[in-house]
Amino acid sequence: MSVTVRVPAKVNVQLAVGAARPDGFHELANVFLAVGLYDEVTATPSPDGPRITCEGPDAAQVPLDRSNLAARAALALAERYGRAPDVHLHIAKDIPVAGGMAGGSADGAGALLACDALWGTGASREQLLDICAELGSDVPFSLVGGAALGTGRGERLTELEVGGTFHWVFAMASRGLSTPAVFREFDRLAEAREIPEPMASRGLLGALAKGDAEALAAAVSNDLQPAALSLFPELADTLAAGRAAGALASLVSGSGPTTAFLARDAEAAETVAAALRASGTCRDVRTAPGPVPGATVV
């Protein structure tokens, strides 16, 4: 018997970052949108688990030891329910690795749901979300999907209504960026100024609710973008290429280095994607709609 779970990537349509907390994390107002790029996690019984294997783009960069969030999810669920973590987790990756689209968090959420189904633990949604929050700031949203506002360090979710489908283009960079390194650079750049309390934009939430792409484009923001550009200046060329191709908005996705472009519709997204592929400023380009559901047993 095996269980396969499909889990989407995310884009942060708003990422407002507050000052560093005593525990080293930052207070966030993080508006997530799940988009149609997916990893799949398959859980199969194994006597020597948790064991991790991985295939797909950038699979060589994925850790296969117990530092992998998928392995940590299996261990956490097994400990919670008093059983051995005897499982082989195979990850079929399609979400960029170290790309700011929560690929590792998606694998953690996918493994958690797959192990819950495989082992018949019967955990409630609230119990699964509690384990997700222990694993990492983005893991709860990978389980929930759709659209949500994340507060605290991003793990406390309020689901949001979305009035339509938004069409996105994602440009993958030639190398990754470390999320902790980007936050450290944010702190360095912010040393000489007072950082306001992070708040969700009312205009942005209204644009999501109406399904209004132009209004959303006017409201998207990412407080980590200056830090990502400081560490990876070439991303500015990718952002400029997307804007020149007619994207309504361009921004770094999360901590980067994947860049995200909002298009007017599916046809416009393909036009932006073609221009980005021809620009020579990125490694790969993908299109995806959002929002989409979160982790789902397939």
WOTA-V534715 format. One record per helix or strand of 2 or more residues. SS is the DSSP state (H for helix, E for strand). FROM is the first residue (numbers start at 1). TO is the last residue. If there is no record, write none. Layout:
# WOTA-V534715
((SS,FROM,TO) (SS,FROM,TO))
This chain:
# WOTA-V534715
((E,2,20) (E,26,45) (E,51,56) (H,59,61) (H,69,80) (E,87,93) (H,103,119) (H,125,135) (H,139,144) (E,147,151) (E,156,159) (E,166,172) (H,179,189) (H,202,210) (H,213,219) (E,221,222) (H,225,231) (H,235,244) (E,249,252) (E,259,263) (H,266,279) (E,284,290) (E,296,297))
